[in-house]
């Protein structure tokens, strides 16, 4: 849509009789341009003046990463001050959008929020009154309906943890602090930490290229000069594999059973597919990119990725419970006496055990199958909190700084570093965090260096709420701390 079209829609948006569909379509049209100047022009006409900034326009453009063009669907709420509707990204993913407006003339927009299905039409309850962590978790569990929820917190050196709920909705076993939870993509920051230690030792460099590590691997030429750092910052252009089927796994993992060989096959499979964009020019989240980075570490050292993680991250930090694979005894996933994952269904949570050895094999460095107790995950968070406060010694200060230095620092940019998102809009203080999910567990990690606060929280069900139940718990702790 051209600027004239945006102006006409923005003018209709300001009219008191404008329907929710018109108001929301104006935003969607601006978003679909993907251009900061067009979005800012729209903001100047349709939003409160204090929001018509480069920073806010940049943030809206960053929403384009959900997949433009975005299509407006069913309007769920059509009120004078609130409009909520379903939207769908170009890849088919569903979301909800909520816009709020001034009560009187000129009826300008005051905010816009986008989250998963139900996130805006049924927003989570904000919990601000709780007596202890167990009470906090119980309130969130009752509101969200999750089977189990756990949290571990380090506040000014004081450690607390709690869990509530059941290991499986079909069993009576209560979850325990000694249970292992799948942490999903939080593993990315662990993979990057392992690689930082290899950079410290001189085995790798941040600018080591794919071509240098795999000189004889057949691949498209544009991939050969991609650096390790570009892979860790999701700026390589490597395709993301979001929809996994048995046929895809057989093709991606190849006819092998050893995980290192699976990753080698997966790297070659991925690097012979067209890139999403010219490497280094923009950001696109990619599990495959992290799998390639992990395999580069394997080839450079001659050790399996799992061994490198144990030797360079888990053992030094005392994370004795951390290991790869579905929670439970080997060969017995989903058995009684362990945490099981669940998926969201119309009839309520349904047990789903993600026992996919090929998927764990090819994407372990990106976060598939990595599990740990809450308290061991907190040890990792404490290590990074100490590093951000310049008191850790495991990684050199220079290379630790790289882990938390986002590639794009421009106003309104999505600030992604090496497995960490630098979030400066959700709370008054900037925090470093990440979430992770395999669709059956949902985990959050957050660190506020200024507050000397680190927290991790996980539930054993995939989440479409925004914020997720684990992040609700963490933010509640933060709010308590800053009171």
Secondary structure, DSSP 4 states (H G I P E B T S, - for coil): --HHHHHHHHHHHTSTT--HHHHHHHHHHHHHH--HHHHHHHHHHHB-GGG-SHHHHHHHHHGGGGTSSPEEEEEEEE-SSEEEEEEE-TTS-EEEEEEEE-SSTT--EEEEEEESTTTTTTPPPP----SSHHHHHHHHHHHH--SEEEEEEEETTEEEEEEEEBS-TTS-PBP-TT--EE-GGGHHHHHHHHHHHHHHHTS--TT-BHHHH-TTS---GGGTT-BHHHHHTT-S-PPP--S--HHHHHHHH-S--SHHHHHHHHHHHHHTSPPSSSTTSS----HHHHHHHHHHHHHHHTS-HHHHHIIIIIHHHT-TT-EESSSSSTT-TT-TTS---EE--TTS-EE-----HHHHHHHGGGTSSEEE-HHHHHHHHHHHHHHHTT---SS-HHHHHHHT--S--STT---B-SS-EEE-SSSSS-EEEEEEESSS-EEEEEEEGGGTEEEEEEESS----SS-HHHHHHHHHHHHHH-
